[in-house]
Amino acid sequence: MDEIEYAGFWIRVGAALIDSVLVMIIIVPILNAVYGPGYWMSEELVHGGWDVLLNYIFPAVAVIVFWIYKSATPGKMALRLKIVDARTGGKPTMGQFIGRYLGYYVSTIPLLLGLIWVGIDRRKQGWHDKLAGTVVIRDNRKEPVRFEG
């Protein structure tokens, strides 16, 4: 059996960057079409309903749906990472995933300390992981070669 390897700080940063770029590829053109190029120069905090929907609600729903069905976002999947229950190593519950997402706010508010904690913690858990009872592991399973016929 393969030994479990916790995913560290830098590989998780890489996964977050991949996810951010993918979300931007979808959202930026829509925001530009809805609000025009002036959107990017404005000092308004919220521009309207589409702004809230595209910048807050859509990303939250997309991330949680990916976690529920794949136990990872596209960035984590690309880097072969997986979110698991910290106690059992199994798939976390929907409640854990929602709590984990809300825990990101707790992790980021004090100068990103809860995210930086991943680099300090023995099990590589950020505060959002600790609150939700999850860990992120490297999925080191080898895929078997499949031959046709």
N, C-alpha and C positions, 0 to 999 in steps of 0.2 A: 504494500500500500504506500502511496506517495505521502511524504511528510507535508503538513500544511505550512505554507509560507505566507506570512502576513504581507500585504501590499504596503510599501513604505510611502513616505511623503512625496518624493519626486515622481514616481510613476503615477501616483494619484493626481498630481498637478498636471502631468501630461494628459491624462484622461479628461480632466476638467477643461483643459485647453481645447482638445478635440471637440468636446461637447459644446463649448462656447462658440467655436467657429461654425459648427453645424447649425446651431440655433440662430446665429447671426445671418447665415446664408438664407435662412427662411424668413426671418423677421425684418431685417433691414430693408429689403425691397418693398415689403408690404407697408411698413411705416412711411417710407419715402413716397409711395403711391397715395397713401391716405392723407398725409400731412404736408407733403412737399419737402423740398430741400431745406426750408427754413426751420424744420423740426430740429435739425442737428445744431443750429446756432441759438435756439431759443433758451431762455433761462427759466422757463416755466417748469415746475416739478412734474405736473401731470397735464397732458394735452387733451385728454378726453377718454371716452370709453375704449376706443381701439388701442390706445396707449396702454391702459391698464390690462386689457385682455392679452395683448401681444407680449408685453414685457413682464407680466407677473403671472397671470392665470395660465396661459398656454404653456410656458416653460414648466411650471409646477405640475400641471396635469401630465405633460409629456414625460417628465422625469419619473413620476410615481408610476405611470403605466409601464414604462420600460422596466422599472424595478420589479413590479408585480409579475410581469410576464417573462422577463429574462434575468432577473436578479442583477442587472447591470444596465448602465446607459451605453449608447454606442461607443463612447470613448473608452469605457471600462471593457466592453467586449473586444474592441480593437487591440487592447493591451492585455487581454486574457485575464481580467480581474472579475471578481464576483463578490456580491454582498451575501453574507450568511449570518445566521443567528449565532451570537457569541457563545451561547451555552451548548447548543446541540450540533452546530455545524450544518444544520438544515436550512431550508428556505424560511426567511422571516415572514411574519404575518403582514397583512395589509396595514394593520395598526402600527406595527414597527416601522414600516416604510413611510407612512405619513408622519409619524413622530420623528423619524430620521430627517425628513425634509424640513420640518419645522425647527428641528435642532440646528440646522444650518444657520438660522437667524441668531440663535444663542451663541453659536460658534464664531460668528463673524462680528458681532457687535463690539466685543472688547478687543479692538485692534487685531482682529483675525486670530486671536490667541487659541481659540478652540480648534481652528484648522491647523495651525502650527503645531499643536499638541501631537498630531500624528507623527511628527518627527522625533518626539520625546518619549512617547508612550511605548512600553514593552510590547504590547499587542498591536501597536500602530493604530490605535483608536483615537479619532477626534472626539470632541465633546458630543457631537451629533450621534456618533456611533455609541458612545457610552450611554447617552440618554435613551437610545432606541434598543440597546442590547444587541448590536450588530458588530461585525468585523468585516474588513475587506481582505480577501485572500487572492493569491495568484492561482489561477486554474491551470495547474501543470499537467492535467491529464493528457495523455497522448491519444490522438484520434487514430483508430485502426485504418489501414489501407483497405479500400473496398474495390474489388475487381468486378467487372461486368461479367455476366453469364455465369 
